[in-house]
């Protein structure tokens, strides 16, 4: 089969000495994929903090973050589909499952986690679904009747049983969410040929950054959603989310710092080019954006007393930028170092699509994928009214 170019040649510029067959093959979607899955895991963990650990101030946002996690979950695999040159072959991992490959095992983790989230949502909203099935008409009424699954018992005993099941599902869902995102870090950490990735801390770094990004996107979406509905924003759940966010942000900062110190201490032969990448080639992205704006400044802002809604929103935006830049620096930065340890490659994101491949791997598809979860969440809100559904009597 004739091809006009090698995959990766379109967006790779080379500097100094690199091998002829070296290109940046894993592009923006491989950075976007762990970013979105991290949002999924973080949003679910936020919901579980109320159901499992009983943080009462999070009661008003527990159901909201659970629905938002599902909206994100539908989009999570899509960056991989955009990146694959033959996405239709992805179904083979379902037809021939095995556990020798972390990527193949992802299907089991993904669908198990989705089943847990869907079941928890159903039990959390069962009373709401039944009430709506009794009074709603038209298409909505039919949908709500189907969603009842034949269950119409809303007695106090039934709702208490629902609440017990929700707690069990939330407890089981926490390790499932950790596996969903931690395995991404495991894949990167097990790639021995890329010095920046080769670290046993990589799964934990990805997991902690996932939690802070998920909480941050929930804070931002909750504030914007309430503001757009012209309802007063309750500051208590936002302050509670910010306290949890500060704790996980400190842990994420410590893990990333330990990882850099570890690489510097062992000083393998690759440390020279890695040091040049971290403190020269990618210095602005790593030191200023990822660490400065994405970690240290939010820690300061979160530590100040009297948390306000506007400050919480600003902190959330900074953390989301920092986490995405962390994904970018790991995925793109890791591939930027030549295996010769003497040269670098520069990735150029296709901005104006000139063909289907540059569209799939370009800025347009990134905007599409980042917008899709909010569109899905908008339609979910039409049915579940996630911001204002009253708390069940079983809670």
N, C-alpha and C positions, 0 to 999 in steps of 0.2 A: 504494500500500500504506500503510495506516494504522500509525503507530508511536506508542507511548505517550510516548517521550522520544527525545532526540537521543543518539547513541552518545557516551559520555563525560560526559553530564550527571549521571549517577547518582553519580559519585565526584569531581566537581570543585566546589570552592568558590572564589569570586572575591573579590578585594580591590582597592580603588582602581579605576583605570580600565583596563578590558579591553574588547576588541572583542566584540560579541554572539555571534559564531560561534566564539569561542576556547574550547576545552576541552582537558583532558589526555586525548588519545586513546590514546597509547602508555602502557599501564599496567604493572602489576607483572610481567607475563609478558615484556614487552620488556626488562625488567631481568634477569629470570630466564634468558632465552634466552642472552645473551652470558655469563652466569655459568656455565651448564652447559657450553656449548661451550668456554669457557675451561678448565674442569676436564678436558675431553676432550684438548685440545691439550697442557696441562701434564703430564698423566699420560703421554701418548705421548712427549713430549720427555724425561721422566725415564727411560723405558725405553730411549730411543735413546742416552742418555748412556753407557750400558754397551756397547751393541752397536756404536756408531759410534766413540765416543771412548775406549772401553776403561777406564772407571772401575770397577775391580775390586770395590770395596766395594758397588757397586750391583747386583752379580750376583744376589743373593738376592731383590731386589725388582723386577728387570727384567721378569720374566714376570708377576708380580703386577700391576704398573702397566699392562702391556699389556692384560691381561684386564679390568682396571677401566676402562681407556679405552674398550673396546668396550661395556661395560655402560652407561657414561655416554652413549656415542654413540647408542644406541637411543632415549634419552630426549631428546636435544638438540633435535630439531625439534618436540617436543610442546608447549612453551610457545607457539610460533607457532600451532599448531593450536587451542589453547585460546583464543587471542586473536582469531583470525579470526571474523568473523560468518558467513562462508560457507566453512568449512574444506574442504568437498568440492571447491571450485574450485582448490585448491592443485595438483591433478593437472594442470591446464592448463599449468603451467610445465614439466612433463615432456613433454607432448604437443606443445608449440610452443616448443622451446628457442631461445634467442638470447643474445648476449653484450653487448647494449647496456644491459642492466639487471644490476646487481650482485646483486640478489635472485634473478633468473632463473638467473644463472650459478652460484648457490650449489648447485643440484642436482648439477651436474657435479663441483664441488669435494667436496661431501659424499659422493657415491657413490664417487668415486675414492679418497678418504681411507678410507672404510669397506672398500673392496676391499684396500687396502694393509694395514690393520690385521688383517683376517681372514686374509689370506695369511701375514702374519708370525706370527700366532698358530698357524696350522696347521703351519708349518715349525718353530716353537719347541717345539710339543707333539707333533710327529709320532711321536717315539719313545715317548712316554707313551701316545699313542692306540693305537699298534700293540700295546704290552704289555697294555693294558687290553682290547683287542679279543680277545687270545688267552686271557685268563683270566676276564673278566667274563661273567656270564650274564644272562638275562632281557632286559628292555628296554634296560638300559644296554649290554649286550653288543652288541645290534643297532645301537644308535646309534654305538658306537665302531667297529664294522665298517664302517658307512656313512662315518664320518669318515676312515677310512684312505684312501678314494678309490682302493682297489686297490693301494696302495703298502705293501709289507711289508719293504722293505730297511732294515735297521738296522745295516749294516756301518759300520765306522769311516770309510771313504771317503764313504759316503752322508751320514753325520752331519756331516762336515766341509763337504760341499757345501751341506747345509742351513744351516750356520752362515754360509757366504759369502752365500747368498741372503738370510738374515735381515739381515745387515749392509747389503746393497744396499737392501732394502725399508725399513730403518730410516733410511738416509740420504735416500732419496726421500721418506719420510714426514715428515721434519722440515719441508721447505718446504710440503708439503701441509697439515700441521697449522697452519703459520703462515698459509697462505691461508685455511684454514677459519675461523680466528678473526680474522685481520687484516682480512678483508673486512668484518666487522661494524663495526670502527672506521672503515673506509673509508666505509661508508654514513653513519655519524654525522658524520664529518668533512666530508662533501660537502654536507651540508644547510646552505645559506647563511643560511636564515631563522632559525636558532637560534644565537645568538652563542656560547653555551657550547660547542657542538659544532664550530664552524667553526675547525678547526685541522689543519694537515698532520701534526701529531704524534699525532693520535687513533688511527690504526691501530697505531702502535708502543706507545702507552700501553695499549691493549687487549691487545696481544700479551704485553707484559711482565707485566701483571697476571694474564693467563691462565696463564702459566708458574708464577708463585708460588702461585696458587690450586690448580693441578693438583698441584704438589709437596706443598703443605700437606695436601690431602685424601688423598693417598697415604700420607703419614706418619701421619695420624690413623687412617685405615682399617687400615693395616698394624699399628699398635700395638694397636688395639681387637680386630682379628681374631686376632692372636696371643694376646692376653690371654684372649679368650673360649675359645680352644682349649686353654688351660691349658698352653701350651708356653713355655719361656724365650725372651725377646726378645733377639735379637742387637743390640747397641748400635751396631756398626760401620756397617751400612748406614743407620741412622737419623742418625748423626753426619755421614755423607757426604751424605745428602739435605739435612741442615741447612746444610752448607757451600755447596752449590749454591743452596739457597733464599736464603741471605744475599746471594750475588752478584746474583741476579736481583732480589731485593727492593731492593737499593741502586739498581740500574738503573731499576726502576719508580718509585722515589721521585724520582730525578733527573728523569725524563721528566715526571712530573706537576708537579714544581716549576717546570721550564722552561716548561711550558704556561701556568701561572698567571702567571709573570713575563712571558711573551710577550704575553698579553692585557693585562696592566697597562701594559706599555711602549708598545704601539701605541695604547692608550687610544682605541678607536673610540667612536662615540656610544653604543654599547650598554654600555660599561664601567661606567657609573654604576649601572645596574640590576643588572649582573652582580656588581659589587662588593658591593652590598647583599644579593644572594642568597648569595654565598660567605661573607660575614663577618657576616651578621645573620640572615636567614631560615633558611639551612641551616648556620649556624655550628656548632651542636652535632654535626650529622651529618658535616660535612666536617672541621672542625678537630679535634674530640675523637675521634670514632669512626673515620673514614676515615684521617686522618693520624696522630693520636695513638696510638690502640689498634691500628690496622691496619698501620701502617708503622714509626713511630719506636720504639715499645716493643718490637716484635719484633726490630728491628735491634739494640737494646741487649741483649735476651735471647739472641739468636743470637751476639753478639760475645763474651759471657762465656765463659770456659773451662769445661771439664768438663760438656759437654752431657749432660743426663739424659733419660730417656724421658718423665718427667712434664713437664719443661720444653719438650721438643719438641712434645708434645701440646698444651700451653697455647699455644705460639707458633702452631701450626697453626690452632687455633680462632680466635685473634685475627686472623690473616691472612685466613681465610675470611670472617669478619665484615667486615673492612675492605674486601675486594674486592667483596663483595656490596653494601656501602654505597656503594662507588665507582660500581658499575653503577646503583644507585638514584639517586645524586646526579646522574649524567650524564643518565639517561633522564628521570626525574621532574623533577629540578632544571632541566634544559634547557627543558622545556615549561612550567615554572612562571612564567617571565618572559613577560609580555605583549609582543606585538609593538608595542604602543604605547609601550614603555619607561617606563610609568608605573604599572603594576599587576602583581599577582601572582595566581596560581591555586594552590590547595592541593588535593593529591590525598588522598582518603580511601579506604583499602583496605577493600573490603567484607569484614567479619569473619563476620557471620551471613548465610548465603545466603537470600535471600527469593524468588529466581526463578533460572532457569537461567543468565541472564547474570551475575548477582551471584555465582553459584557458579563459573562459568568464570573470572571475573576476580577472585575473592576468595581469602581465606586458605586455604580448604579445598583448592582446586586446587593452590596453591603447595606445601602439605604433601604432597599426593599426588605431585607431580612430583619433589620433593626426595627422597622415600622410594623411588621406583621404581628408580633405579639400584642401590641397595643390595639390593633384592629380586632384581633380575636378576643381580647379582654373586653373591648367595648361591647361586643355582641353577648359575651357571657354576662355582663352587667345588666343587659336588657332583660335577662331571665332571672337573675339571682339578686340584682340590686345590692351588690357586694358592700357598698359603703354604708347602707342603712337597714339591712335586714336585721330584725330584732333578735336578740339573743334567745336561744331556745331555753325552755324551762328546765331542761335537763342539765344545762351548763352550771 
